[in-house]
């Protein structure tokens, strides 16, 4: 069955946490907006 | 084989009359390295009904060509390993959504349906994050698909699992 948690340690944790200290780039934000648009448009909820 | 455009695909939550058992999720050689085929055929509906994971189906020209699951997930991050844990280093936890058990039917592979699923799931995770805490979308796959998800779908590496040659990837939504 599917696991519900991932544990990161050591360098993996360091790299992951460091990535979350930066602001998302304009390009990343644009991609999120486009992805949300696709989700809203296509998902017949 | 030609790519299928986003506009030609649609995605919706699983309904009881959606026949996902017709999907062939195995590799071309018949193997099922990530256990997706087995999951879809044996456990998916039960898991969906008990809300352990939610199945979504992807349609192309009215036919179900792929499915995947989304579920709540947690990433726990410890900068030091257990034995080295010190009081000053806090354990951080990041709520996430797991994109799991992704199955694109054998006949429809290499047509960018995986990219569509990733984009849709990213949009859902981002939309959700505005109402329920969610820091990223997580994907667990095998090493051979790593480049596709990193280069075409914008995921980053979180952790490798050398024992089964799988890799955890993530994409920030906040």
Backbone of each chain as ProteinMPNN parsed JSONL, in Angstrom:
{"seq_chain_A": "XXXXXXXXXXXXXXXXXXXXXXXXXXXXXXXXXXXXXXXXXXXXX", "coords_chain_A": {"N_chain_A": [[0.853, -1.19, 0.0], [0.292, 2.387, -0.215], [2.806, 4.544, 1.036], [2.694, 7.045, 3.621], [4.371, 8.934, 4.55], [7.481, 10.606, 4.267], [10.749, 10.459, 5.314], [13.372, 12.616, 5.69], [16.854, 12.844, 6.017], [20.027, 14.11, 7.255], [22.112, 15.183, 4.626], [20.17, 15.169, 2.611], [17.977, 16.251, 3.95], [18.974, 18.741, 4.595], [19.362, 19.923, 2.068], [16.769, 19.924, 1.098], [15.393, 21.52, 3.005], [16.774, 23.905, 2.681], [15.988, 24.588, 0.125], [13.44, 25.448, 0.578], [13.801, 27.872, 1.749], [14.12, 29.825, -0.072], [12.567, 32.3, -2.244], [9.887, 31.576, -4.476], [10.487, 31.55, -7.974], [9.624, 33.925, -10.582], [8.95, 32.56, -12.867], [8.321, 30.02, -11.836], [6.074, 30.674, -10.313], [4.369, 31.461, -12.316], [4.03, 29.058, -13.662], [2.693, 27.627, -11.698], [0.28, 29.036, -11.591], [-0.678, 28.509, -14.157], [-0.956, 25.757, -14.002], [-2.912, 25.56, -12.067], [-4.992, 26.704, -13.415], [-5.412, 24.791, -15.407], [-6.214, 22.663, -13.812], [-8.617, 23.7, -12.712], [-10.114, 24.035, -15.019], [-10.286, 21.513, -16.214], [-11.045, 19.547, -14.379], [-13.851, 17.909, -13.574], [-15.416, 18.383, -11.043]], "CA_chain_A": [[0.0, 0.0, 0.0], [1.054, 3.621, -0.343], [3.323, 5.154, 2.253], [2.127, 8.375, 3.848], [5.38, 9.834, 5.099], [8.857, 10.485, 3.805], [11.666, 11.045, 6.294], [14.643, 13.045, 5.102], [17.876, 13.045, 7.04], [21.354, 14.521, 6.807], [22.242, 16.107, 3.486], [18.873, 15.255, 1.925], [17.163, 17.188, 4.733], [19.597, 20.064, 4.458], [19.084, 20.43, 0.725], [15.325, 20.141, 1.011], [15.035, 22.689, 3.82], [17.36, 25.105, 2.056], [15.174, 24.955, -1.039], [12.244, 26.142, 1.058], [14.121, 29.202, 2.278], [14.132, 30.798, -1.175], [11.269, 32.656, -2.835], [9.637, 30.969, -5.79], [10.8, 32.468, -9.073], [8.463, 34.386, -11.364], [8.611, 31.458, -13.778], [7.651, 28.973, -11.044], [4.735, 31.166, -9.955], [3.574, 31.433, -13.542], [3.692, 27.651, -13.911], [1.664, 27.238, -10.713], [-0.992, 29.637, -12.03], [-1.128, 27.763, -15.342], [-1.376, 24.425, -13.546], [-4.189, 25.725, -11.367], [-5.979, 26.957, -14.479], [-5.696, 23.479, -16.008], [-6.983, 21.902, -12.813], [-9.984, 24.242, -12.616], [-10.793, 23.87, -16.305], [-10.486, 20.123, -16.637], [-11.586, 18.631, -13.391], [-15.298, 18.033, -13.417], [-15.688, 17.981, -9.661]], "C_chain_A": [[0.893, 1.244, 0.0], [1.535, 4.134, 1.009], [2.755, 6.561, 2.389], [3.119, 9.357, 4.44], [6.741, 9.543, 4.49], [9.738, 11.161, 4.847], [12.985, 11.359, 5.6], [15.628, 13.284, 6.234], [19.157, 13.561, 6.397], [21.32, 15.494, 5.638], [20.943, 16.253, 2.702], [17.987, 16.297, 2.614], [17.669, 18.611, 4.556], [19.225, 20.711, 3.119], [17.599, 20.801, 0.573], [14.923, 21.411, 1.777], [15.571, 23.976, 3.201], [16.523, 25.555, 0.865], [13.933, 25.755, -0.609], [12.539, 27.509, 1.664], [14.107, 30.262, 1.179], [12.716, 31.118, -1.632], [11.111, 31.921, -4.156], [9.933, 31.996, -6.869], [9.515, 32.881, -9.794], [7.983, 33.267, -12.286], [7.855, 30.346, -13.034], [6.224, 29.399, -10.678], [3.804, 31.121, -11.161], [3.117, 29.996, -13.842], [2.62, 27.149, -12.935], [0.299, 27.784, -11.128], [-1.563, 28.868, -13.231], [-1.652, 26.379, -14.955], [-2.726, 24.517, -12.84], [-5.321, 25.951, -12.374], [-6.399, 25.639, -15.133], [-6.561, 22.636, -15.063], [-8.433, 22.379, -12.777], [-10.786, 23.956, -13.887], [-11.182, 22.421, -16.596], [-11.155, 19.209, -15.634], [-13.068, 18.886, -13.193], [-15.672, 17.532, -12.033], [-17.164, 18.145, -9.33]], "O_chain_A": [[2.104, 1.149, 0.194], [0.788, 4.158, 1.988], [2.382, 7.189, 1.398], [2.757, 10.48, 4.791], [7.1, 8.394, 4.235], [9.495, 12.309, 5.22], [13.621, 10.488, 5.006], [15.283, 13.852, 7.271], [19.354, 13.469, 5.186], [20.599, 16.492, 5.656], [20.643, 17.33, 2.187], [17.337, 17.113, 1.96], [16.894, 19.553, 4.39], [18.832, 21.876, 3.055], [17.243, 21.833, 0.006], [14.203, 22.261, 1.254], [14.896, 25.005, 3.2], [16.367, 26.752, 0.623], [13.45, 26.62, -1.34], [11.616, 28.227, 2.05], [14.085, 31.459, 1.466], [11.79, 30.33, -1.441], [12.088, 31.677, -4.864], [9.658, 33.183, -6.693], [8.465, 32.26, -9.63], [6.784, 33.054, -12.463], [6.875, 29.803, -13.544], [5.292, 28.596, -10.725], [2.624, 30.792, -11.049], [1.971, 29.76, -14.224], [1.755, 26.352, -13.3], [-0.712, 27.089, -11.032], [-2.764, 28.612, -13.309], [-2.645, 25.896, -15.499], [-3.58, 23.645, -13.005], [-6.439, 25.461, -12.207], [-7.581, 25.401, -15.379], [-7.516, 21.985, -15.486], [-9.362, 21.572, -12.808], [-11.983, 23.673, -13.831], [-12.248, 22.14, -17.144], [-11.764, 18.207, -16.007], [-13.479, 19.94, -12.709], [-16.172, 16.42, -11.865], [-17.581, 17.855, -8.209]]}, "seq_chain_B": "XXXXXXXXXXXXXXXXXXXXXXXXXXXXXXXXXXXXXXXXXXXXXXXXXXXXXXXXXXXXXXXXXXXXXXXXXXXXXXXXXXXXXXXXXXXXXXXXXXXXXXXXXXXXXXXXXXXXXXXXXXXXXXXXXXXXXXXXXXXXXXXXXXXXXXXXXXXXXXXXXXXXXXXXXXXXXX", "coords_chain_B": {"N_chain_B": [[5.127, 8.247, -31.965], [2.404, 10.545, -31.849], [2.115, 13.435, -29.696], [-0.387, 13.961, -27.203], [-2.58, 16.624, -26.907], [-3.076, 18.905, -24.187], [-5.642, 19.967, -24.189], [-7.137, 17.95, -25.242], [-7.487, 16.118, -23.329], [-9.147, 15.043, -20.324], [-9.912, 15.184, -16.844], [-11.117, 13.531, -13.988], [-12.606, 12.875, -10.759], [-12.687, 9.477, -9.63], [-15.442, 7.4, -10.448], [-17.951, 4.986, -9.479], [-18.706, 3.513, -11.786], [-16.574, 3.733, -13.503], [-14.383, 2.006, -15.439], [-11.549, 1.029, -14.496], [-10.123, -1.244, -14.516], [-9.528, -2.14, -16.984], [-7.25, -0.968, -17.73], [-3.878, -1.351, -18.672], [-1.186, -1.426, -16.829], [1.347, -2.351, -16.807], [4.877, -2.803, -17.579], [6.429, -2.833, -20.869], [7.604, -5.318, -21.07], [6.034, -6.827, -19.478], [6.483, -6.733, -16.772], [6.043, -5.359, -13.427], [7.278, -3.133, -11.91], [6.907, -1.093, -9.962], [4.668, -1.891, -8.744], [2.242, -0.867, -9.538], [0.299, -1.791, -11.36], [-0.7, -4.023, -10.028], [-1.722, -2.761, -7.747], [-3.757, -1.108, -8.848], [-5.466, -3.027, -9.903], [-6.108, -4.667, -7.74], [-6.361, -3.305, -5.253], [-7.1, -0.613, -5.473], [-9.803, 0.425, -5.698], [-10.943, -0.264, -3.259], [-9.242, 1.127, -1.566], [-9.799, 3.702, -2.378], [-12.519, 3.921, -1.7], [-12.377, 3.751, 1.03], [-11.183, 6.048, 1.598], [-8.41, 6.2, 1.759], [-6.831, 6.789, -0.299], [-7.353, 8.889, -3.115], [-8.765, 8.205, -6.199], [-8.167, 9.35, -9.48], [-9.359, 9.689, -12.795], [-8.215, 9.736, -16.165], [-9.291, 10.896, -19.261], [-9.408, 10.319, -22.781], [-10.731, 11.185, -25.779], [-13.128, 10.22, -24.772], [-12.46, 7.776, -23.671], [-11.089, 5.928, -20.938], [-7.8, 6.423, -20.222], [-5.801, 6.583, -18.446], [-4.936, 6.538, -14.951], [-4.617, 7.754, -11.595], [-3.515, 8.278, -8.186], [-4.245, 10.471, -5.472], [-3.149, 11.634, -2.352], [-3.077, 12.662, 1.116], [0.011, 13.697, 2.546], [3.172, 13.558, 4.238], [6.197, 15.202, 4.808], [8.953, 14.652, 6.71], [11.637, 16.288, 8.07], [14.917, 15.947, 9.085], [17.805, 17.377, 9.945], [20.029, 16.169, 11.068], [21.064, 12.768, 11.625], [19.252, 10.219, 13.474], [20.862, 9.327, 15.711], [22.498, 11.478, 16.098], [20.935, 13.527, 16.872], [20.294, 16.71, 18.165], [19.237, 19.119, 20.628], [19.043, 21.707, 19.634], [18.526, 21.573, 16.944], [15.746, 21.664, 15.161], [13.082, 19.384, 14.317], [11.588, 19.433, 11.23], [8.42, 19.658, 9.641], [6.595, 19.077, 6.705], [3.604, 19.528, 5.213], [2.047, 17.776, 2.536], [0.982, 16.749, -0.789], [0.599, 13.573, -2.127], [1.331, 12.292, -5.213], [0.493, 9.383, -6.472], [0.768, 5.924, -7.574], [0.579, 6.119, -10.404], [-0.793, 5.412, -13.481], [-0.486, 4.937, -16.823], [-2.103, 3.72, -19.563], [-0.689, 1.054, -21.452], [-0.953, 1.35, -24.276], [-1.017, 4.079, -24.617], [1.293, 5.358, -23.909], [4.186, 7.557, -23.805], [3.092, 9.866, -24.835], [2.818, 12.167, -23.547], [0.939, 12.117, -21.489], [1.575, 11.67, -18.88], [2.839, 14.031, -18.213], [0.707, 15.774, -18.348], [-0.827, 14.773, -16.195], [0.87, 15.361, -14.075], [0.876, 18.158, -14.203], [-1.825, 18.757, -13.787], [-2.125, 17.709, -11.184], [-0.339, 19.283, -9.808], [-1.617, 21.731, -10.056], [-3.929, 21.173, -8.599], [-2.801, 20.733, -6.077], [-1.685, 23.229, -5.565], [-3.95, 24.862, -5.607], [-5.325, 23.72, -3.465], [-3.55, 24.379, -1.42], [-4.171, 26.954, -0.838], [-6.217, 26.835, 0.865], [-5.935, 24.662, 2.579], [-3.168, 23.64, 4.454], [-0.371, 23.001, 2.503], [2.643, 22.187, 1.238], [4.045, 21.083, -0.865], [4.05, 19.033, -3.858], [4.389, 15.586, -4.096], [6.208, 12.869, -5.506], [6.749, 9.467, -6.141], [8.917, 7.443, -7.738], [10.601, 5.323, -10.202], [14.162, 5.029, -10.854], [14.656, 5.134, -13.633], [12.722, 6.76, -14.699], [13.242, 9.173, -13.719], [14.57, 11.391, -15.078], [12.611, 12.248, -16.856], [10.57, 13.278, -15.183], [11.967, 15.243, -13.813], [13.131, 16.899, -15.798], [11.038, 17.413, -17.642], [8.774, 17.882, -16.123], [9.402, 19.443, -13.993], [10.147, 18.6, -11.391], [12.045, 18.17, -8.324], [14.816, 16.433, -6.87], [14.366, 14.542, -3.897], [15.024, 12.324, -2.307], [16.9, 9.333, -2.648], [16.22, 5.842, -2.931], [18.184, 3.401, -2.541], [17.917, 0.623, -2.232], [15.612, -0.357, -3.596], [15.903, 0.948, -5.943], [14.416, 3.286, -6.371], [13.076, 6.637, -6.389], [12.392, 9.61, -4.597], [10.613, 12.477, -5.414], [9.947, 16.011, -5.526], [7.816, 18.885, -5.802], [7.607, 22.246, -5.272], [4.793, 24.072, -4.021], [4.436, 26.245, -2.634]], "CA_chain_B": [[3.702, 8.479, -31.725], [2.202, 11.976, -31.604], [1.721, 13.84, -28.352], [-1.79, 14.347, -27.046], [-2.63, 17.973, -26.347], [-3.809, 19.069, -22.911], [-7.056, 20.247, -24.467], [-7.811, 16.72, -25.66], [-7.61, 15.251, -22.157], [-9.906, 15.56, -19.19], [-9.611, 14.441, -15.631], [-12.205, 13.642, -13.009], [-12.521, 11.881, -9.691], [-13.213, 8.14, -9.943], [-16.844, 7.073, -10.163], [-18.055, 3.523, -9.421], [-18.83, 2.86, -13.102], [-15.344, 3.915, -14.286], [-13.713, 0.713, -15.499], [-10.087, 1.193, -14.532], [-9.484, -2.566, -14.591], [-9.092, -2.39, -18.37], [-5.938, -0.348, -17.938], [-2.7, -2.196, -18.54], [-0.169, -0.532, -16.246], [2.647, -3.028, -16.761], [5.908, -2.419, -18.541], [6.295, -3.544, -22.145], [8.025, -6.718, -20.882], [5.064, -7.495, -18.604], [6.806, -6.569, -15.351], [5.289, -4.326, -12.703], [8.313, -2.826, -10.908], [6.445, -0.246, -8.853], [3.448, -2.478, -8.186], [1.068, -0.036, -9.873], [-0.73, -2.642, -11.989], [-1.295, -4.821, -8.953], [-2.525, -1.861, -6.901], [-4.973, -0.69, -9.564], [-6.355, -4.17, -10.117], [-6.508, -5.367, -6.511], [-6.616, -2.518, -4.036], [-7.403, 0.798, -5.707], [-11.191, 0.814, -5.408], [-11.122, -0.378, -1.804], [-8.483, 2.232, -0.982], [-10.555, 4.921, -2.693], [-13.771, 3.928, -0.928], [-12.097, 3.976, 2.452], [-10.534, 7.369, 1.65], [-6.97, 6.126, 2.016], [-6.285, 7.535, -1.436], [-8.43, 9.232, -4.042], [-8.405, 7.888, -7.586], [-8.611, 10.228, -10.562], [-9.222, 9.038, -14.1], [-7.926, 10.631, -17.289], [-9.971, 10.429, -20.475], [-9.026, 10.832, -24.096], [-11.806, 10.796, -26.693], [-14.151, 9.479, -24.024], [-11.948, 6.519, -23.095], [-10.15, 6.055, -19.814], [-6.462, 6.049, -20.704], [-4.849, 6.625, -17.337], [-5.477, 6.905, -13.646], [-3.589, 8.011, -10.578], [-4.115, 8.559, -6.883], [-3.739, 11.602, -4.687], [-3.433, 11.464, -0.926], [-2.345, 13.544, 2.013], [1.349, 13.162, 2.741], [3.977, 14.371, 5.157], [7.654, 15.072, 4.733], [9.629, 14.998, 7.958], [13.017, 16.599, 7.736], [15.854, 16.036, 10.213], [19.124, 17.673, 9.38], [20.987, 15.183, 11.579], [20.465, 11.434, 11.76], [18.711, 9.98, 14.809], [21.892, 9.24, 16.728], [23.164, 12.768, 16.287], [19.937, 14.56, 17.124], [20.561, 17.623, 19.291], [18.046, 19.911, 20.935], [18.995, 22.961, 18.876], [18.127, 21.337, 15.553], [14.354, 21.209, 15.207], [12.552, 18.542, 13.257], [10.601, 20.209, 10.479], [7.454, 18.837, 8.918], [6.011, 19.772, 5.564], [2.438, 18.84, 4.656], [2.17, 17.664, 1.074], [0.063, 15.828, -1.469], [1.354, 12.539, -2.841], [0.834, 11.785, -6.495], [0.982, 8.006, -6.439], [0.109, 4.898, -8.381], [0.235, 6.684, -11.716], [-0.843, 4.379, -14.51], [-0.91, 5.303, -18.177], [-2.258, 2.46, -20.291], [0.402, 0.713, -22.367], [-1.184, 1.874, -25.635], [-0.997, 5.545, -24.67], [2.529, 5.885, -23.325], [5.044, 8.45, -24.603], [2.272, 10.881, -25.508], [2.773, 13.286, -22.587], [-0.172, 12.05, -20.531], [2.212, 11.804, -17.564], [3.076, 15.463, -17.994], [-0.625, 16.337, -18.066], [-1.202, 14.362, -14.834], [1.696, 16.138, -13.138], [0.425, 19.546, -14.214], [-3.135, 18.768, -13.135], [-1.923, 17.473, -9.749], [0.311, 20.492, -9.287], [-2.683, 22.735, -9.949], [-4.795, 20.794, -7.477], [-2.05, 20.954, -4.83], [-1.556, 24.681, -5.39], [-5.292, 25.344, -5.262], [-5.58, 23.238, -2.104], [-2.674, 25.081, -0.476], [-4.775, 28.25, -0.478], [-7.239, 26.585, 1.899], [-5.406, 23.665, 3.534], [-1.703, 23.699, 4.355], [0.263, 22.066, 1.574], [3.873, 22.841, 0.792], [4.57, 20.556, -2.125], [3.519, 17.821, -4.489], [5.445, 14.57, -3.996], [6.082, 11.775, -6.463], [7.688, 8.364, -5.889], [9.023, 6.733, -9.018], [11.872, 4.597, -10.294], [15.291, 5.8, -11.388], [14.662, 5.327, -15.093], [11.781, 7.826, -15.075], [13.669, 10.384, -13.035], [14.853, 12.502, -15.985], [11.348, 12.741, -17.413], [9.867, 14.109, -14.191], [12.792, 16.4, -13.459], [13.332, 17.796, -16.938], [9.801, 17.798, -18.334], [7.682, 18.226, -15.204], [9.89, 20.413, -13.01], [10.341, 18.085, -10.038], [13.415, 18.127, -7.785], [15.126, 15.222, -6.112], [14.318, 14.64, -2.43], [15.764, 11.211, -1.695], [16.983, 8.071, -3.393], [16.098, 4.604, -2.143], [19.055, 2.494, -3.302], [17.509, -0.788, -2.146], [14.681, -0.741, -4.672], [16.201, 1.824, -7.076], [13.361, 4.28, -6.583], [13.471, 7.991, -5.998], [11.33, 10.534, -4.19], [10.76, 13.786, -6.036], [8.946, 16.947, -5.03], [7.714, 20.174, -6.477], [7.005, 23.215, -4.345], [3.622, 24.847, -4.428], [4.43, 27.44, -1.777]], "C_chain_B": [[3.467, 9.942, -31.342], [1.734, 12.249, -30.178], [0.23, 14.168, -28.348], [-1.809, 15.714, -26.364], [-3.437, 17.986, -25.05], [-5.313, 19.2, -23.141], [-7.849, 18.99, -24.843], [-8.045, 15.762, -24.486], [-8.529, 15.884, -21.127], [-9.654, 14.651, -18.0], [-10.761, 14.606, -14.649], [-12.025, 12.609, -11.912], [-13.196, 10.58, -10.105], [-14.69, 8.009, -9.551], [-16.971, 5.544, -10.203], [-18.161, 2.836, -10.787], [-17.609, 3.089, -14.01], [-14.546, 2.605, -14.27], [-12.197, 0.887, -15.632], [-9.369, -0.153, -14.65], [-9.043, -2.916, -16.015], [-7.689, -1.839, -18.623], [-4.817, -1.372, -17.752], [-1.533, -1.313, -18.088], [1.22, -1.158, -16.242], [3.63, -2.464, -17.787], [5.716, -3.23, -19.821], [6.689, -5.019, -22.008], [7.099, -7.476, -19.914], [5.352, -7.338, -17.117], [6.032, -5.4, -14.738], [6.172, -3.814, -11.555], [7.84, -1.983, -9.728], [5.153, -0.776, -8.226], [2.181, -1.721, -8.533], [-0.059, -0.886, -10.46], [-1.466, -3.455, -10.917], [-2.203, -3.946, -8.079], [-3.847, -1.509, -7.582], [-5.975, -1.841, -9.654], [-6.841, -4.837, -8.834], [-6.99, -4.456, -5.389], [-7.203, -1.125, -4.272], [-8.817, 1.192, -5.271], [-11.455, 0.778, -3.9], [-10.435, 0.802, -1.096], [-9.221, 3.555, -1.193], [-11.8, 5.015, -1.808], [-13.536, 4.173, 0.559], [-11.326, 5.278, 2.666], [-9.055, 7.319, 2.066], [-6.204, 6.774, 0.866], [-7.452, 7.814, -2.374], [-7.973, 8.963, -5.468], [-8.962, 8.97, -8.506], [-8.433, 9.477, -11.869], [-9.022, 10.098, -15.187], [-8.571, 10.04, -18.533], [-9.421, 11.109, -21.724], [-10.06, 10.297, -25.087], [-12.824, 9.877, -25.994], [-13.665, 8.199, -23.348], [-11.023, 6.794, -21.912], [-8.791, 5.544, -20.28], [-5.421, 6.039, -19.586], [-5.59, 6.856, -16.026], [-4.317, 7.116, -12.68], [-4.293, 8.272, -9.257], [-3.471, 9.796, -6.266], [-4.087, 11.332, -3.231], [-2.606, 12.445, -0.105], [-1.009, 12.883, 2.339], [2.116, 14.092, 3.669], [5.459, 14.129, 4.897], [8.231, 15.538, 6.064], [11.105, 15.174, 7.649], [13.857, 16.75, 9.003], [17.232, 16.27, 9.629], [20.183, 16.684, 9.849], [20.294, 13.83, 11.665], [20.076, 11.214, 13.216], [19.766, 10.024, 15.92], [22.536, 10.572, 17.056], [22.198, 13.881, 16.691], [20.309, 15.423, 18.34], [19.37, 18.552, 19.454], [17.907, 21.15, 20.049], [18.503, 22.781, 17.445], [16.686, 20.824, 15.54], [14.022, 20.262, 14.054], [11.495, 19.368, 12.538], [9.665, 19.261, 9.733], [6.754, 19.675, 7.864], [4.798, 18.979, 5.065], [2.509, 18.847, 3.134], [1.031, 16.824, 0.517], [0.916, 14.853, -2.266], [0.628, 12.15, -4.118], [1.379, 10.362, -6.607], [0.264, 7.119, -7.427], [-0.32, 5.416, -9.756], [0.312, 5.596, -12.783], [-1.329, 4.98, -15.822], [-0.968, 3.988, -18.954], [-1.145, 2.299, -21.332], [0.265, 1.374, -23.739], [-0.988, 3.383, -25.754], [0.264, 6.161, -24.064], [3.285, 6.75, -24.324], [4.239, 9.489, -25.368], [1.997, 12.054, -24.566], [1.553, 13.275, -21.67], [0.382, 12.189, -19.106], [2.44, 13.271, -17.219], [1.759, 16.167, -17.641], [-1.037, 16.013, -16.628], [-0.411, 15.169, -13.8], [1.202, 17.577, -13.055], [-0.925, 19.675, -13.507], [-2.963, 18.653, -11.617], [-1.245, 18.67, -9.087], [-0.731, 21.591, -9.077], [-3.608, 22.44, -8.782], [-4.092, 21.087, -6.143], [-1.94, 22.456, -4.529], [-2.889, 25.284, -4.952], [-5.629, 24.95, -3.815], [-4.792, 24.045, -1.074], [-3.225, 26.437, -0.052], [-5.799, 28.088, 0.644], [-6.785, 25.61, 2.975], [-3.893, 23.636, 3.349], [-1.149, 22.598, 3.455], [1.487, 22.751, 0.984], [4.382, 22.326, -0.544], [3.797, 19.334, -2.616], [4.669, 16.815, -4.512], [5.149, 13.43, -4.963], [7.138, 10.721, -6.136], [7.757, 7.532, -7.158], [10.341, 5.957, -9.066], [12.916, 5.435, -11.036], [15.172, 6.091, -12.886], [13.691, 6.415, -15.554], [12.18, 9.18, -14.494], [13.835, 11.574, -13.988], [13.577, 13.104, -16.559], [10.678, 13.707, -16.423], [10.659, 15.353, -13.798], [12.832, 17.397, -14.622], [12.037, 18.268, -17.593], [8.714, 18.295, -17.386], [8.131, 19.089, -14.029], [10.072, 19.918, -11.591], [11.818, 18.152, -9.638], [13.589, 16.854, -6.968], [15.006, 15.47, -4.613], [15.182, 13.552, -1.806], [15.773, 9.988, -2.607], [16.823, 6.898, -2.435], [16.901, 3.547, -2.882], [18.601, 1.038, -3.295], [16.578, -1.21, -3.267], [14.815, 0.16, -5.908], [15.037, 2.76, -7.405], [13.849, 5.62, -6.066], [12.227, 8.794, -5.613], [11.628, 11.898, -4.806], [9.71, 14.72, -5.45], [8.931, 18.193, -5.906], [6.985, 21.136, -5.55], [5.757, 23.849, -4.912], [3.517, 26.105, -3.565], [5.865, 27.753, -1.367]], "O_chain_B": [[4.253, 10.515, -30.587], [1.065, 11.431, -29.547], [-0.333, 14.593, -29.356], [-1.128, 15.923, -25.36], [-4.351, 17.186, -24.854], [-6.132, 18.639, -22.413], [-9.078, 18.975, -24.768], [-8.71, 14.735, -24.628], [-8.671, 17.106, -21.067], [-9.235, 13.503, -18.145], [-11.311, 15.698, -14.502], [-11.368, 11.587, -12.112], [-14.173, 10.595, -10.854], [-15.114, 8.444, -8.481], [-16.189, 4.878, -10.882], [-17.743, 1.686, -10.926], [-17.621, 2.674, -15.169], [-14.093, 2.157, -13.216], [-11.649, 0.89, -16.734], [-8.157, -0.199, -14.86], [-8.285, -3.863, -16.226], [-7.031, -2.199, -19.599], [-4.817, -2.151, -16.799], [-0.973, -0.552, -18.877], [2.167, -0.562, -15.73], [3.256, -1.755, -18.721], [4.942, -4.187, -19.854], [6.176, -5.87, -22.735], [7.361, -8.63, -19.577], [4.551, -7.765, -16.286], [5.451, -4.574, -15.442], [5.863, -4.028, -10.383], [8.331, -2.15, -8.612], [4.614, -0.178, -7.294], [1.15, -1.912, -7.888], [-1.225, -0.72, -10.1], [-2.693, -3.55, -10.917], [-3.311, -4.346, -7.721], [-4.914, -1.599, -6.976], [-7.18, -1.644, -9.498], [-7.877, -5.502, -8.839], [-7.921, -4.799, -4.661], [-7.75, -0.526, -3.346], [-8.998, 2.18, -4.559], [-12.102, 1.666, -3.345], [-10.978, 1.387, -0.16], [-9.262, 4.409, -0.308], [-12.089, 6.068, -1.24], [-14.386, 4.73, 1.253], [-10.874, 5.571, 3.773], [-8.526, 8.268, 2.646], [-5.078, 7.243, 1.036], [-8.422, 7.057, -2.415], [-6.919, 9.437, -5.892], [-10.086, 9.44, -8.327], [-7.476, 8.72, -12.035], [-9.582, 11.192, -15.131], [-8.424, 8.854, -18.827], [-9.034, 12.278, -21.722], [-10.235, 9.085, -25.211], [-13.301, 8.897, -26.567], [-14.385, 7.609, -22.543], [-10.276, 7.772, -21.901], [-8.649, 4.388, -20.68], [-4.305, 5.549, -19.763], [-6.733, 7.315, -16.014], [-3.187, 6.7, -12.936], [-5.508, 8.462, -9.212], [-2.307, 10.108, -6.516], [-5.18, 10.86, -2.918], [-1.592, 12.977, -0.557], [-0.913, 11.657, 2.401], [1.753, 15.253, 3.856], [5.906, 12.988, 4.784], [8.02, 16.675, 6.485], [11.735, 14.309, 7.04], [13.554, 17.566, 9.874], [17.754, 15.431, 8.895], [21.128, 16.39, 9.117], [19.069, 13.762, 11.767], [20.527, 11.948, 14.096], [19.575, 10.682, 16.942], [23.054, 10.771, 18.155], [22.598, 15.037, 16.834], [20.602, 14.898, 19.415], [18.59, 18.745, 18.522], [16.796, 21.587, 19.749], [18.104, 23.753, 16.804], [16.44, 19.665, 15.875], [14.605, 20.337, 12.972], [10.608, 19.937, 13.173], [10.077, 18.201, 9.26], [6.375, 20.822, 8.101], [4.956, 17.872, 4.55], [2.976, 19.81, 2.526], [0.226, 16.265, 1.261], [1.834, 15.251, -2.984], [-0.532, 11.737, -4.098], [2.576, 10.161, -6.812], [-0.727, 7.519, -8.04], [-1.441, 5.176, -10.203], [1.344, 4.948, -12.96], [-2.454, 5.473, -15.911], [0.008, 3.238, -18.993], [-0.726, 3.253, -21.987], [1.236, 1.89, -24.292], [-0.813, 3.906, -26.854], [0.289, 7.35, -23.746], [3.052, 6.681, -25.531], [4.659, 9.942, -26.433], [1.063, 12.828, -24.772], [1.176, 14.315, -21.131], [-0.273, 12.76, -18.234], [2.256, 13.691, -16.076], [1.707, 17.028, -16.763], [-1.54, 16.885, -15.919], [-0.955, 15.601, -12.784], [1.119, 18.149, -11.968], [-1.135, 20.599, -12.721], [-3.575, 19.404, -10.858], [-1.55, 19.019, -7.946], [-0.727, 22.285, -8.061], [-4.021, 23.349, -8.062], [-4.697, 21.614, -5.209], [-2.085, 22.885, -3.385], [-2.941, 26.111, -4.042], [-6.153, 25.758, -3.048], [-5.297, 24.355, 0.005], [-2.806, 27.001, 0.958], [-6.198, 29.059, 1.287], [-7.19, 25.712, 4.133], [-3.398, 23.611, 2.222], [-1.436, 21.416, 3.643], [1.372, 23.775, 0.31], [5.07, 23.042, -1.272], [3.018, 18.713, -1.893], [5.788, 17.151, -4.9], [3.994, 13.078, -5.203], [8.295, 11.057, -5.883], [6.748, 6.978, -7.596], [11.098, 5.938, -8.096], [12.599, 6.398, -11.734], [15.547, 7.17, -13.346], [13.817, 6.933, -16.663], [11.533, 10.196, -14.748], [13.296, 12.65, -13.729], [13.475, 14.319, -16.728], [10.276, 14.81, -16.792], [10.078, 16.392, -13.487], [12.593, 18.59, -14.438], [11.955, 19.408, -18.05], [7.83, 19.047, -17.797], [7.323, 19.427, -13.164], [10.146, 20.727, -10.666], [12.711, 18.186, -10.485], [12.628, 16.285, -6.45], [15.484, 16.486, -4.11], [15.97, 13.814, -0.897], [14.774, 9.663, -3.249], [17.239, 6.96, -1.278], [16.368, 2.864, -3.756], [18.868, 0.3, -4.243], [16.73, -2.294, -3.83], [13.965, 0.143, -6.799], [14.72, 2.991, -8.572], [14.882, 5.723, -5.404], [11.166, 8.668, -6.224], [12.749, 12.402, -4.727], [8.691, 14.262, -4.934], [9.878, 18.501, -6.629], [5.873, 20.859, -5.103], [5.663, 24.128, -6.107], [2.616, 26.924, -3.751], [6.102, 28.72, -0.642]]}, "name": "protein", "num_of_chains": 2, "seq": "XXXXXXXXXXXXXXXXXXXXXXXXXXXXXXXXXXXXXXXXXXXXXXXXXXXXXXXXXXXXXXXXXXXXXXXXXXXXXXXXXXXXXXXXXXXXXXXXXXXXXXXXXXXXXXXXXXXXXXXXXXXXXXXXXXXXXXXXXXXXXXXXXXXXXXXXXXXXXXXXXXXXXXXXXXXXXXXXXXXXXXXXXXXXXXXXXXXXXXXXXXXXXXXXXXXXXXXXXXX"}
